[in-house]
Structures are given as structure tokens and as C-alpha cells.
Amino acid sequence: MKKTYVIGLVFVLALGIGAYMVKTPAPSGLTGPSFGAANATEAGEIDTSSILEMTLGAKDAPIQMIEYASYTCPHCRTFHKDVFQKLKADYIDTGKLYFTYREIYFDRYGLWGSIVARCGGADKFFAISDLLYTKQSEWTKGTPAEIAENLRRIGLTAGLSQDDVEGCFTDGKKAQSLVAWYEANRAEDDISSTPSFVINGVKYSNMSYAELQKILDAQ
């Protein structure tokens, strides 16, 4: 990968999440692009209508479930490894549950992962998400430029072209829309931790599959 591309990629990603990083300081020890107040935009001023809801299952299913998760969250990785496939087989694929996945950006790299996951549209979203969780301990390591390169490789592995990945990573307007969308969702459902779930309008925190089954079967 050319050095100029890496630098440009990280710089544009920085511009794209200016508002997020101004409002949410990076955790201690997390280094990366710096953001000025000039990049900040109020979430309410940003049009989020272009952001697709990523869903699985029948829209008219009796159980409506939203998962809020971050690609950098270890508990989210565990949920998708140990629980999600069972949930999909037992409830989503059988028409009992309509599943919506919404990303949470508690750190800049969670947003970057979201940009990659959405780069292939709805058709590739869940496959790329699976890769992000499976390889979480690998791609989240390194400098911002190294992490950007790791994510680029995941995108290419998932079948995206170099042009696809570069186009998504350099779309600062889309990144700002994602942040505004996330902030609105988090406020509406009062999300403070991941993974969190909203099942037929009621919020729940992380749980085992057995616990989840009891809640779903009671609906």
C-alpha cells in the first residue's frame, strides 16, 4: 500500500469524524489524527436519511429486535461468536424475529470498522461484520495508519475492490452522517454499553443465549 494513500486515508477519516472526536475525546493512550473545532458539525444539522438500516428476517415478524454493538467491543465479539448464529437459526430464519443491527461508536476505530462493513451495501454487510468480529484482535492493533490498512485488507478479503474501499474511506460526508445517526439512535434508546438490545421496545443488556431465549419465547 502506498504511503501517500495511507496518509490521505487517515486524514480524510479524521475530517469525516471531526464532530465525533470533538464531542467524545479519545481514550487515554489512543493516538491518531487530531481534530479542530472547525471540523465540528452539530448532529442535528446533518441529513442521515441516506444511512441504511441493516436488517435480517421478516419485517412482519412478531418479535422486533435491535442490537446495538461496536466492532471494537470484546463482549460484542463474544455475542456474535456464541449467540448470534443460534439466534439466526432459531428465530430469524424461521420468521419469528426481525433483526436490526445498529453500530455504536465509542471509539474512532469502531466508526472505521462501520465504514468498511457498509462499503459493500446491505448484501455484504453481515459477512463483513462477521470478519470484523472474527479478526477483531488482529485489526484493532497498531497505529491509526496500520489499523486503516488492516481494515482495507478486510474489505478486499470480503470482495470489495481497491476503488470501493478508497471511495468509502474518503467519503467524509458519509462518515459525519453515520456519527449523527449513531448519536440519534443512542439518545433515543438510551444506550450506554454494548452489546445492548431493544426487544419489542424494551431495552436489555448483554446476556447468554439461554437468557435471551426466555425473553424471546415470552413475547
Helices and strands as residue ranges (DSSP letters): H 3-16, H 18-23, G 37-39, G 43-45, E 54-56, E 63-69, H 74-82, H 84-87, I 88-92, E 97-103, H 108-119, H 121-134, H 136-139, H 144-157, H 162-169, H 172-189, E 196-199, E 202-204, H 209-217
